[in-house]
Amino acid sequence: MQTSVAQKTYVGVKAGGHASSVFIEHTIFNLNTRTTFLSGASGGVFVKYLPKVGNSFLNSGIQLGVNYVQKGWKQTFLSNEPTYSARMNYLEIPLEGFGYFGGKNKFFVSAGFYMEFLMSVSLDAEPNGDNIPASDFYTYDESRDNEIGYGARLGGGVFRDLSIGTFQLEGFFSYTFSNFIDAGDLTTETPDISNHWVVGATVGYMINLGKKD
């Protein structure tokens, strides 16, 4: 006979580190850019809901959160010009579904979408070396580019209930489908593909607000 498991509603906080970069290209023109990783930090609050379900091997839930995420990239050049760094700080609102299994240690995988809102930007001085024309250079322009975007997020990890609360360890990957550079007309060489991506890990602490059977 199948028995039920009490629903649980967790409220939690999380923080961690990650590596981020960008994918910058043009549909028609070939761009010569050399982008690499930029380290960053993220943190946020979230609500994780586990509905009342049967004692099956795999159960599911939903999660809603608000995150502060540092995104950006470094660009290197063929000349002796110093590396250029750009950091863009976003407020993300993700909505994710997840499946989980296990006993005391509950393993989970999650997937969902998010909206992002640009909060601030930190840009190095733009390069001006004599050999810069050998490399294409584009960066965020406040007067031209987008402050709102959207993307997808994948995650996986483990959480465990203890007497002092619930702890969670998660690895994640996110990709912004919207372009932060506003290319305008495709006949210009301004990149019409400019997507952030982030891979990292967070540690979380949650309090269970759900009622037990």
N, CA, C and O of each residue as an XYZ file, in Angstrom:
852
protein
N       0.845     -1.195      0.000
C       0.000      0.000      0.000
C       0.879      1.243      0.000
O       1.829      1.327      0.778
N       0.580      2.195     -0.849
C       1.378      3.403     -0.946
C       0.960      4.396      0.124
O      -0.223      4.705      0.273
N       1.945      4.896      0.874
C       1.681      5.898      1.899
C       2.132      7.252      1.384
O       2.877      7.352      0.409
N       1.663      8.291      2.062
C       1.976      9.641      1.604
C       3.115     10.236      2.408
O       3.391      9.821      3.534
N       3.759     11.200      1.819
C       4.834     11.942      2.450
C       4.356     13.375      2.649
O       3.736     13.950      1.754
N       4.638     13.958      3.814
C       4.182     15.314      4.098
C       4.777     16.305      3.111
O       5.943     16.198      2.729
N       3.965     17.265      2.706
C       4.483     18.333      1.849
C       5.465     19.182      2.644
O       5.359     19.297      3.865
N       6.415     19.772      1.940
C       7.405     20.618      2.577
C       7.577     21.894      1.770
O       7.585     21.876      0.540
N       7.714     22.998      2.486
C       8.022     24.273      1.863
C       9.269     24.820      2.542
O       9.250     25.131      3.733
N      10.339     24.933      1.789
C      11.588     25.454      2.312
C      11.771     26.910      1.895
O      11.414     27.294      0.781
N      12.319     27.703      2.779
C      12.783     29.052      2.468
C      14.272     29.077      2.752
O      14.701     28.706      3.845
N      15.067     29.509      1.782
C      16.500     29.400      1.961
C      17.296     30.548      1.380
O      16.774     31.411      0.673
N      18.575     30.528      1.702
C      19.550     31.455      1.136
C      20.697     30.630      0.566
O      20.958     29.516      1.020
N      21.379     31.186     -0.431
C      22.512     30.469     -1.019
C      23.536     31.463     -1.538
O      23.220     32.618     -1.822
N      24.770     30.989     -1.654
C      25.850     31.818     -2.182
C      26.917     30.905     -2.753
O      27.046     29.751     -2.343
N      27.684     31.431     -3.706
C      28.723     30.621     -4.300
C      29.559     31.387     -5.297
O      29.468     32.610     -5.405
N      30.380     30.644     -6.027
C      31.252     31.238     -7.022
C      31.080     30.565     -8.363
O      30.502     29.482     -8.453
N      31.583     31.208     -9.412
C      31.408     30.653    -10.749
C      32.414     31.254    -11.714
O      33.121     32.209    -11.393
N      32.459     30.675    -12.899
C      33.186     31.230    -14.034
C      32.161     31.617    -15.089
O      31.202     30.883    -15.324
N      32.358     32.767    -15.724
C      31.427     33.221    -16.745
C      32.189     33.706    -17.967
O      33.369     34.050    -17.888
N      31.496     33.726    -19.091
C      32.057     34.269    -20.314
C      30.890     34.625    -21.239
O      29.734     34.597    -20.816
N      31.186     34.957    -22.487
C      30.146     35.324    -23.441
C      30.390     34.635    -24.779
O      31.513     34.256    -25.111
N      29.327     34.486    -25.523
C      29.382     34.002    -26.894
C      29.014     35.178    -27.784
O      27.851     35.580    -27.827
N      29.995     35.739    -28.498
C      29.782     36.913    -29.344
C      30.090     36.552    -30.792
O      31.221     36.197    -31.123
N      29.086     36.643    -31.648
C      29.250     36.300    -33.057
C      28.330     37.179    -33.906
O      27.544     37.966    -33.378
N      28.439     37.035    -35.211
C      27.553     37.714    -36.152
C      27.037     36.689    -37.154
O      27.789     35.833    -37.620
N      25.753     36.779    -37.482
C      25.139     35.814    -38.392
C      25.767     35.841    -39.782
O      25.894     34.800    -40.426
N      26.159     37.025    -40.247
C      26.671     37.182    -41.614
C      28.179     37.353    -41.637
O      28.874     36.649    -42.371
N      28.691     38.282    -40.841
C      30.113     38.612    -40.867
C      30.899     37.725    -39.899
O      30.372     37.298    -38.872
N      32.157     37.453    -40.231
C      33.048     36.721    -39.335
C      33.700     37.698    -38.362
O      34.243     38.725    -38.768
N      33.640     37.370    -37.085
C      34.255     38.204    -36.059
C      35.479     37.508    -35.486
O      35.474     36.296    -35.271
N      36.510     38.271    -35.247
C      37.739     37.747    -34.666
C      37.862     38.249    -33.237
O      38.504     39.268    -32.982
N      37.242     37.527    -32.300
C      37.310     37.890    -30.887
C      37.884     36.722    -30.099
O      37.632     35.561    -30.419
N      38.658     37.042    -29.066
C      39.286     36.034    -28.215
C      38.812     36.267    -26.785
O      39.440     37.004    -26.026
N      37.691     35.627    -26.424
C      37.120     35.812    -25.092
C      37.479     34.629    -24.201
O      37.640     33.501    -24.665
N      37.599     34.920    -22.909
C      37.914     33.879    -21.944
C      37.121     34.128    -20.664
O      36.246     34.993    -20.623
N      37.437     33.361    -19.620
C      36.634     33.345    -18.403
C      36.896     34.540    -17.497
O      37.973     35.136    -17.492
N      35.854     34.859    -16.731
C      35.942     35.842    -15.665
C      35.297     35.225    -14.428
O      34.167     34.742    -14.502
N      35.991     35.234    -13.298
C      35.412     34.677    -12.071
C      34.401     35.646    -11.490
O      34.498     36.857    -11.694
N      33.438     35.112    -10.771
C      32.398     35.946    -10.194
C      31.744     35.275     -9.009
O      32.115     34.166     -8.626
N      30.769     35.951     -8.432
C      30.048     35.443     -7.265
C      28.556     35.606     -7.489
O      28.117     36.448     -8.273
N      27.790     34.795     -6.794
C      26.336     34.884     -6.864
C      25.752     34.553     -5.504
O      26.393     33.905     -4.677
N      24.551     34.998     -5.291
C      23.858     34.708     -4.049
C      22.394     35.063     -4.195
O      22.020     35.819     -5.092
N      21.561     34.520     -3.315
C      20.149     34.830     -3.424
C      19.309     34.156     -2.376
O      19.813     33.486     -1.475
N      18.008     34.349     -2.514
C      17.017     33.718     -1.655
C      16.077     32.908     -2.541
O      15.892     33.236     -3.713
N      15.489     31.860     -1.991
C      14.619     31.010     -2.797
C      13.598     30.296     -1.929
O      13.768     30.146     -0.719
N      12.533     29.862     -2.586
C      11.504     29.033     -1.965
C      11.429     27.733     -2.747
O      11.276     27.747     -3.968
N      11.536     26.617     -2.050
C      11.483     25.290     -2.665
C      10.253     24.570     -2.131
O      10.111     24.399     -0.920
N       9.363     24.149     -3.023
C       8.121     23.501     -2.627
C       8.109     22.052     -3.064
O       8.265     21.750     -4.247
N       7.921     21.146     -2.098
C       7.797     19.719     -2.351
C       6.355     19.320     -2.038
O       5.995     19.234     -0.864
N       5.521     19.076     -3.045
C       4.112     18.751     -2.793
C       3.957     17.394     -2.118
O       4.874     16.573     -2.127
N       2.803     17.176     -1.542
C       2.494     15.907     -0.892
C       2.350     14.826     -1.962
O       1.473     14.902     -2.823
N       3.215     13.826     -1.896
C       3.260     12.795     -2.935
C       3.361     11.420     -2.297
O       3.520     11.290     -1.083
N       3.266     10.388     -3.146
C       3.461      9.030     -2.673
C       4.935      8.723     -2.512
O       5.786      9.457     -3.015
N       5.237      7.650     -1.818
C       6.612      7.226     -1.602
C       7.160      6.532     -2.839
O       7.460      5.339     -2.795
N       7.293      7.249     -3.922
C       7.853      6.696     -5.148
C       9.349      6.957     -5.174
O       9.868      7.714     -4.354
N      10.047      6.324     -6.124
C      11.496      6.492     -6.223
C      11.858      7.926     -6.575
O      12.783      8.498     -6.001
N      11.117      8.509     -7.530
C      11.421      9.859     -7.995
C      10.239     10.777     -7.733
O       9.126     10.498     -8.178
N      10.471     11.862     -7.019
C       9.444     12.849     -6.737
C       9.829     14.184     -7.361
O      10.945     14.337     -7.857
N       8.921     15.148     -7.341
C       9.174     16.408     -8.020
C       8.738     17.582     -7.165
O       8.036     17.425     -6.166
N       9.173     18.764     -7.585
C       8.812     19.995     -6.897
C       9.103     21.185     -7.783
O       9.513     21.035     -8.934
N       8.887     22.378     -7.231
C       9.169     23.613     -7.958
C       9.964     24.550     -7.052
O       9.926     24.440     -5.827
N      10.680     25.470     -7.684
C      11.496     26.421     -6.933
C      11.443     27.782     -7.596
O      11.542     27.887     -8.818
N      11.286     28.820     -6.798
C      11.284     30.206     -7.254
C      12.306     30.980     -6.441
O      12.401     30.794     -5.228
N      13.070     31.845     -7.092
C      14.098     32.563     -6.364
C      14.364     33.957     -6.905
O      13.801     34.376     -7.917
N      15.229     34.652     -6.209
C      15.761     35.947     -6.642
C      17.264     35.902     -6.376
O      17.694     35.715     -5.238
N      18.063     36.076     -7.441
C      19.506     35.944     -7.324
C      20.221     37.205     -7.786
O      19.758     37.904     -8.688
N      21.344     37.481     -7.162
C      22.285     38.493     -7.636
C      23.449     37.750     -8.273
O      24.106     36.952     -7.604
N      23.718     37.996     -9.555
C      24.720     37.232    -10.285
C      25.664     38.174    -11.026
O      25.233     39.055    -11.770
N      26.952     37.970    -10.807
C      27.972     38.714    -11.539
C      28.308     37.942    -12.820
O      28.759     36.798    -12.765
N      28.082     38.579    -13.967
C      28.404     37.963    -15.248
C      29.433     38.831    -15.974
O      29.549     40.025    -15.698
N      30.169     38.233    -16.891
C      31.130     39.031    -17.623
C      32.093     38.178    -18.412
O      31.873     36.982    -18.600
N      33.162     38.800    -18.872
C      34.138     38.096    -19.688
C      35.439     38.883    -19.731
O      35.492     40.061    -19.376
N      36.478     38.203    -20.174
C      37.749     38.835    -20.486
C      38.015     38.669    -21.975
O      37.648     37.653    -22.565
N      38.651     39.661    -22.582
C      39.062     39.546    -23.977
C      40.561     39.779    -24.071
O      41.090     40.741    -23.514
N      41.235     38.889    -24.780
C      42.661     39.036    -25.032
C      42.875     39.462    -26.484
O      42.015     39.260    -27.341
N      44.041     40.057    -26.738
C      44.326     40.621    -28.050
C      45.632     40.058    -28.602
O      46.470     39.559    -27.851
N      45.793     40.141    -29.909
C      47.007     39.658    -30.560
C      48.182     40.588    -30.306
O      49.339     40.181    -30.410
N      47.886     41.826    -29.976
C      48.943     42.802    -29.706
C      49.330     42.738    -28.230
O      48.926     41.829    -27.505
N      50.105     43.701    -27.811
C      50.512     43.784    -26.402
C      49.500     44.544    -25.551
O      49.775     44.875    -24.398
N      48.340     44.816    -26.118
C      47.292     45.508    -25.376
C      46.878     44.671    -24.164
O      46.691     43.462    -24.299
N      46.728     45.286    -22.978
C      46.317     44.520    -21.795
C      44.955     43.849    -21.992
O      44.132     44.305    -22.786
N      44.739     42.763    -21.258
C      43.450     42.068    -21.292
C      42.336     43.010    -20.864
O      42.483     43.777    -19.913
N      41.214     42.940    -21.583
C      40.049     43.772    -21.271
C      39.028     42.933    -20.497
O      38.725     41.804    -20.884
N      38.503     43.487    -19.405
C      37.499     42.796    -18.593
C      36.219     43.608    -18.527
O      36.251     44.833    -18.415
N      35.098     42.915    -18.597
C      33.781     43.538    -18.460
C      32.967     42.728    -17.464
O      32.863     41.507    -17.582
N      32.398     43.403    -16.496
C      31.560     42.732    -15.489
C      30.192     43.395    -15.484
O      30.075     44.614    -15.359
N      29.142     42.556    -15.623
C      27.771     43.042    -15.640
C      27.011     42.336    -14.522
O      26.950     41.107    -14.487
N      26.441     43.101    -13.624
C      25.787     42.551    -12.441
C      24.269     42.552    -12.628
O      23.655     43.591    -12.869
N      23.684     41.364    -12.509
C      22.262     41.181    -12.802
C      21.477     40.731    -11.576
O      22.009     40.083    -10.675
N      20.210     41.089    -11.568
C      19.217     40.504    -10.669
C      18.431     39.490    -11.492
O      17.771     39.856    -12.465
N      18.499     38.219    -11.108
C      17.816     37.144    -11.820
C      16.605     36.657    -11.033
O      16.637     36.580     -9.805
N      15.537     36.331    -11.760
C      14.354     35.727    -11.142
C      14.094     34.406    -11.859
O      13.450     34.395    -12.908
N      14.580     33.295    -11.314
C      14.390     31.998    -11.963
C      13.178     31.242    -11.422
O      12.840     31.335    -10.242
N      12.536     30.494    -12.314
C      11.469     29.567    -11.950
C      11.881     28.201    -12.480
O      12.075     28.033    -13.684
N      12.016     27.215    -11.580
C      12.563     25.918    -11.960
C      11.694     24.784    -11.440
O      11.084     24.883    -10.376
N      11.651     23.719    -12.204
C      11.101     22.464    -11.730
C      12.243     21.518    -11.429
O      13.306     21.619    -12.041
N      12.044     20.599    -10.496
C      13.120     19.669    -10.168
C      12.557     18.300     -9.781
O      11.434     18.186     -9.289
N      13.354     17.287    -10.012
C      13.060     15.935     -9.564
C      14.097     15.510     -8.550
O      15.261     15.890     -8.667
N      13.702     14.723     -7.546
C      14.641     14.320     -6.503
C      14.349     12.897     -6.037
O      13.236     12.394     -6.189
N      15.357     12.269     -5.474
C      15.218     10.922     -4.943
C      16.210     10.751     -3.803
O      17.133     11.549     -3.638
N      16.006      9.702     -3.023
C      16.935      9.405     -1.933
C      16.256      9.402     -0.581
O      15.066      9.696     -0.461
N      17.046      9.059      0.449
C      16.552      9.017      1.816
C      16.949     10.275      2.566
O      16.410     11.355      2.328
N      17.916     10.114      3.491
C      18.373     11.301      4.224
C      19.040     12.295      3.284
O      18.822     13.503      3.382
N      19.845     11.778      2.385
C      20.449     12.631      1.350
C      19.551     12.598      0.117
O      19.385     11.546     -0.500
N      18.986     13.709     -0.237
C      18.087     13.796     -1.389
C      18.840     14.430     -2.569
O      19.258     15.586     -2.511
N      18.999     13.651     -3.624
C      19.691     14.108     -4.816
C      18.668     14.681     -5.803
O      17.571     14.141     -5.944
N      19.025     15.765     -6.480
C      18.048     16.416     -7.345
C      18.699     16.901     -8.640
O      19.906     17.134     -8.707
N      17.867     17.041     -9.651
C      18.226     17.732    -10.899
C      17.117     18.746    -11.158
O      15.950     18.490    -10.859
N      17.487     19.897    -11.715
C      16.515     20.967    -11.923
C      16.719     21.611    -13.286
O      17.804     21.554    -13.865
N      15.655     22.222    -13.781
C      15.717     22.942    -15.050
C      14.632     24.009    -15.043
O      13.556     23.808    -14.480
N      14.917     25.136    -15.667
C      13.922     26.197    -15.717
C      14.419     27.396    -16.488
O      15.463     27.353    -17.139
N      13.649     28.470    -16.402
C      13.950     29.702    -17.116
C      14.060     30.857    -16.126
O      13.588     30.772    -14.992
N      14.685     31.925    -16.575
C      14.816     33.101    -15.710
C      14.711     34.380    -16.526
O      14.994     34.407    -17.723
N      14.297     35.433    -15.844
C      14.392     36.798    -16.349
C      15.562     37.467    -15.631
O      15.828     37.173    -14.466
N      16.262     38.370    -16.329
C      17.373     39.066    -15.700
C      17.259     40.564    -15.945
O      16.788     41.012    -16.991
N      17.706     41.328    -14.946
C      17.625     42.785    -14.996
C      18.997     43.346    -14.610
O      19.503     43.084    -13.519
N      19.582     44.115    -15.514
C      20.913     44.664    -15.283
C      20.868     45.716    -14.176
O      20.059     46.644    -14.209
N      21.761     45.547    -13.191
C      21.819     46.469    -12.063
C      22.989     47.442    -12.172
O      22.839     48.629    -11.883
N      24.143     46.950    -12.585
C      25.320     47.806    -12.693
C      26.320     47.175    -13.650
O      26.248     45.983    -13.951
N      27.258     47.998    -14.124
C      28.274     47.560    -15.078
C      29.619     48.120    -14.656
O      29.720     49.275    -14.244
N      30.662     47.287    -14.762
C      32.028     47.720    -14.507
C      32.876     47.319    -15.714
O      33.061     46.132    -15.981
N      33.390     48.315    -16.440
C      34.134     48.070    -17.674
C      35.531     48.653    -17.573
O      35.717     49.763    -17.074
N      36.526     47.889    -18.055
C      37.881     48.423    -18.161
C      37.924     49.514    -19.222
O      37.009     49.649    -20.034
N      39.000     50.286    -19.200
C      39.214     51.266    -20.263
C      39.339     50.540    -21.596
O      40.003     49.508    -21.688
N      38.701     51.082    -22.626
C      38.715     50.407    -23.922
C      40.117     50.422    -24.527
O      40.839     51.410    -24.393
N      40.507     49.330    -25.193
C      41.851     49.243    -25.762
C      42.039     50.241    -26.901
O      41.093     50.585    -27.610
N      43.268     50.691    -27.058
C      43.558     51.638    -28.136
C      44.927     51.384    -28.764
O      45.524     52.290    -29.346
N      45.427     50.144    -28.645
C      46.730     49.802    -29.203
C      46.732     49.866    -30.719
O      45.680     49.800    -31.356
N      47.921     49.996    -31.291
C      48.054     50.128    -32.743
C      47.610     48.875    -33.489
O      47.186     48.960    -34.641
N      47.703     47.713    -32.844
C      47.383     46.456    -33.532
C      45.975     45.946    -33.234
O      45.629     44.828    -33.615
N      45.164     46.753    -32.558
C      43.811     46.338    -32.205
C      42.967     45.992    -33.438
O      42.157     45.070    -33.339
N      43.094     46.661    -34.592
C      42.279     46.272    -35.748
C      42.404     44.804    -36.134
O      41.529     44.278    -36.822
N      43.485     44.122    -35.702
C      43.608     42.686    -35.972
C      42.585     41.886    -35.180
O      42.311     40.733    -35.514
N      42.018     42.476    -34.140
C      41.000     41.825    -33.324
C      39.739     42.685    -33.329
O      39.816     43.912    -33.265
N      38.582     42.035    -33.406
C      37.323     42.767    -33.280
C      37.038     43.012    -31.808
O      37.249     42.125    -30.982
N      36.573     44.173    -31.479
C      36.296     44.521    -30.091
C      34.905     45.121    -29.975
O      34.576     46.107    -30.635
N      34.099     44.507    -29.123
C      32.759     45.013    -28.812
C      32.518     44.817    -27.326
O      32.952     43.822    -26.745
N      31.837     45.753    -26.724
C      31.510     45.647    -25.314
C      30.136     46.266    -25.074
O      29.492     46.753    -26.003
N      29.700     46.240    -23.827
C      28.397     46.797    -23.487
C      28.423     48.316    -23.618
O      29.359     48.971    -23.159
N      27.394     48.869    -24.245
C      27.237     50.309    -24.413
C      25.904     50.709    -23.793
O      24.844     50.335    -24.293
N      25.960     51.465    -22.711
C      24.746     51.818    -21.963
C      23.731     52.554    -22.825
O      22.527     52.387    -22.631
N      24.187     53.361    -23.767
C      23.274     54.136    -24.606
C      22.632     53.301    -25.714
O      21.671     53.750    -26.338
N      23.140     52.111    -25.965
C      22.673     51.300    -27.086
C      22.039     49.976    -26.672
O      21.089     49.518    -27.306
N      22.553     49.368    -25.626
C      22.291     47.948    -25.393
C      21.181     47.672    -24.378
O      20.619     48.587    -23.775
N      20.888     46.395    -24.211
C      19.707     45.941    -23.465
C      19.993     45.759    -21.979
O      21.075     45.316    -21.597
N      19.024     46.101    -21.154
C      19.130     45.957    -19.711
C      18.310     44.784    -19.185
O      18.477     44.387    -18.032
N      17.429     44.223    -20.007
C      16.563     43.116    -19.596
C      16.804     41.941    -20.533
O      16.922     42.123    -21.745
N      16.877     40.740    -19.976
C      17.097     39.549    -20.787
C      16.400     38.340    -20.206
O      15.682     38.438    -19.210
N      16.617     37.193    -20.837
C      16.021     35.937    -20.365
C      16.912     34.779    -20.786
O      17.692     34.893    -21.732
N      16.789     33.671    -20.077
C      17.628     32.521    -20.388
C      17.137     31.263    -19.693
O      16.037     31.226    -19.142
N      17.980     30.225    -19.729
C      17.654     28.930    -19.139
C      18.715     28.551    -18.118
O      19.867     28.979    -18.204
N      18.303     27.740    -17.151
C      19.207     27.327    -16.076
C      19.040     25.839    -15.807
O      17.916     25.347    -15.713
N      20.161     25.114    -15.682
C      20.182     23.699    -15.326
C      20.988     23.534    -14.046
O      21.999     24.208    -13.850
N      20.541     22.641    -13.182
C      21.253     22.438    -11.927
C      21.161     21.005    -11.443
O      20.397     20.201    -11.976
N      21.933     20.704    -10.445
C      21.914     19.387     -9.833
C      22.706     19.404     -8.545
O      23.654     20.176     -8.397
N      22.315     18.547     -7.610
C      23.041     18.513     -6.353
C      22.364     17.638     -5.320
O      21.714     16.647     -5.653
N      22.525     18.015     -4.065
C      22.000     17.220     -2.956
C      21.592     18.155     -1.820
O      22.229     19.184     -1.597
N      20.521     17.790     -1.100
C      20.168     18.508      0.119
C      19.797     17.507      1.194
O      19.358     16.396      0.897
N      19.979     17.911      2.460
C      19.748     17.001      3.588
C      19.162     17.761      4.765
O      19.636     18.835      5.135
N      18.115     17.177      5.346
C      17.483     17.747      6.541
C      18.284     17.363      7.781
O      18.606     16.192      7.984
N      18.599     18.349      8.601
C      19.232     18.141      9.896
C      18.407     18.836     10.968
O      17.479     19.582     10.655
N      18.739     18.596     12.216
C      17.971     19.197     13.311
C      18.099     20.716     13.317
O      17.209     21.405     13.816
N      19.178     21.245     12.779
C      19.396     22.700     12.783
C      18.974     23.355     11.466
O      19.164     24.558     11.287
N      18.411     22.582     10.553
C      17.985     23.122      9.267
C      18.378     22.190      8.134
O      18.825     21.068      8.373
N      18.214     22.648      6.910
C      18.504     21.846      5.729
C      19.626     22.505      4.940
O      19.586     23.703      4.661
N      20.622     21.710      4.586
C      21.762     22.213      3.832
C      21.726     21.672      2.415
O      21.294     20.543      2.181
N      22.183     22.485      1.469
C      22.123     22.115      0.059
C      23.436     22.478     -0.635
O      24.026     23.527     -0.381
N      23.868     21.588     -1.507
C      25.011     21.832     -2.374
C      24.542     21.660     -3.811
O      23.968     20.627     -4.158
N      24.785     22.677     -4.659
C      24.280     22.648     -6.031
C      25.348     23.097     -7.017
O      26.075     24.057     -6.764
N      25.435     22.397     -8.142
C      26.189     22.865     -9.297
C      25.201     23.307    -10.361
O      24.114     22.739    -10.464
N      25.562     24.326    -11.165
C      24.584     24.856    -12.124
C      25.271     25.374    -13.382
O      26.467     25.663    -13.393
N      24.473     25.479    -14.438
C      24.884     26.094    -15.690
C      23.729     26.949    -16.183
O      22.584     26.496    -16.199
N      24.019     28.190    -16.590
C      22.972     29.061    -17.121
C      23.442     29.686    -18.427
O      24.632     29.926    -18.629
N      22.483     29.942    -19.306
C      22.782     30.527    -20.618
C      21.693     31.535    -20.949
O      20.504     31.224    -20.884
N      22.106     32.742    -21.303
C      21.157     33.796    -21.636
C      20.839     33.764    -23.119
O      21.714     34.020    -23.946
N      19.596     33.452    -23.467
C      19.190     33.372    -24.871
C      19.068     34.750    -25.519
O      19.308     34.894    -26.718
N      18.703     35.744    -24.750
C      18.575     37.093    -25.293
C      19.967     37.711    -25.457
O      20.907     37.326    -24.762
N      20.092     38.660    -26.371
C      21.364     39.334    -26.634
C      21.473     40.619    -25.816
O      20.550     41.432    -25.789
N      22.621     40.790    -25.147
C      22.773     42.033    -24.389
C      23.243     43.184    -25.282
O      23.069     44.347    -24.917
N      23.837     42.886    -26.448
C      24.183     43.920    -27.412
C      23.026     44.083    -28.396
O      22.552     43.102    -28.970
N      22.577     45.311    -28.588
C      21.517     45.600    -29.542
C      22.165     45.849    -30.900
O      22.722     46.920    -31.145
N      22.087     44.844    -31.784
C      22.800     44.915    -33.058
C      22.142     45.850    -34.055
O      22.808     46.380    -34.945
N      20.843     46.057    -33.916
C      20.137     46.870    -34.902
C      20.035     46.135    -36.224
O      19.666     44.960    -36.250
N      20.353     46.799    -37.314
C      20.286     46.225    -38.659
C      21.393     45.184    -38.848
O      22.540     45.426    -38.471
N      21.053     44.018    -39.434
C      22.038     42.961    -39.656
C      23.120     43.353    -40.649
O      24.144     42.675    -40.740
N      22.917     44.424    -41.388
C      23.934     44.848    -42.348
C      25.118     45.518    -41.661
O      26.157     45.717    -42.290
N      24.980     45.874    -40.366
C      26.113     46.415    -39.617
C      26.922     45.254    -39.052
O      26.409     44.142    -38.925
N      28.179     45.505    -38.713
C      29.044     44.447    -38.189
C      28.942     44.304    -36.671
O      29.642     43.484    -36.076
N      28.083     45.091    -36.051
C      27.857     44.915    -34.616
C      27.296     43.527    -34.360
O      26.351     43.131    -35.041
N      27.836     42.765    -33.404
C      27.389     41.381    -33.193
C      25.888     41.298    -32.942
O      25.345     42.046    -32.129
N      25.221     40.384    -33.646
C      23.800     40.157    -33.391
C      23.598     38.931    -32.507
O      22.460     38.561    -32.217
N      24.686     38.296    -32.077
C      24.652     37.208    -31.101
C      25.581     37.596    -29.963
O      26.788     37.733    -30.165
N      25.032     37.774    -28.780
C      25.836     38.172    -27.614
C      25.164     37.619    -26.363
O      24.299     38.262    -25.767
N      25.576     36.419    -25.979
C      24.920     35.686    -24.892
C      25.891     35.391    -23.751
O      27.008     34.924    -23.974
N      25.451     35.668    -22.541
C      26.217     35.291    -21.355
C      26.042     33.799    -21.062
O      24.985     33.227    -21.330
N      27.087     33.175    -20.510
C      26.922     31.843    -19.920
C      27.753     31.756    -18.644
O      28.806     32.380    -18.516
N      27.239     30.957    -17.701
C      27.827     30.865    -16.361
C      27.822     29.407    -15.926
O      26.831     28.707    -16.132
N      28.924     28.934    -15.321
C      28.969     27.610    -14.710
C      29.589     27.757    -13.323
O      30.639     28.382    -13.172
N      28.931     27.173    -12.301
C      29.434     27.373    -10.953
C      28.758     26.480     -9.937
O      28.109     25.494    -10.288
N      28.918     26.834     -8.671
C      28.359     26.050     -7.573
C      27.943     26.974     -6.439
O      28.527     28.041     -6.251
N      26.929     26.558     -5.686
C      26.464     27.320     -4.527
C      26.252     26.390     -3.333
O      26.017     25.192     -3.491
N      26.338     26.961     -2.159
C      25.984     26.283     -0.905
C      24.781     27.003     -0.327
O      24.768     28.232     -0.247
N      23.763     26.239      0.080
C      22.544     26.847      0.587
C      22.142     26.334      1.954
O      22.513     25.234      2.363
N      21.376     27.155      2.647
C      20.792     26.779      3.939
C      19.299     27.080      3.882
O      18.900     28.167      3.465
N      18.469     26.117      4.302
C      17.027     26.265      4.203
C      16.348     25.956      5.543
O      16.852     25.183      6.358
N      15.199     26.582      5.735
C      14.317     26.296      6.882
C      13.034     25.710      6.328
O      12.462     26.245      5.378
N      12.574     24.607      6.917
C      11.361     23.940      6.477
C      10.151     24.567      7.157
O      10.018     24.536      8.380
N       9.259     25.146      6.324
C       8.041     25.763      6.853
C       6.839     24.854      6.696
O       5.739     25.213      7.115
N       7.023     23.684      6.100
C       5.908     22.786      5.845
C       5.400     22.106      7.089
O       6.099     22.022      8.099
N       4.162     21.614      7.010
C       3.572     20.885      8.132
C       3.774     19.382      7.953
O       3.670     18.862      6.842
N       4.055     18.714      9.018
C       4.234     17.271      8.982
C       2.918     16.550      9.218
O       2.045     17.031      9.940
N       2.792     15.353      8.574
C       1.598     14.539      8.787
C       1.577     13.963     10.182
O       0.641     13.248     10.541
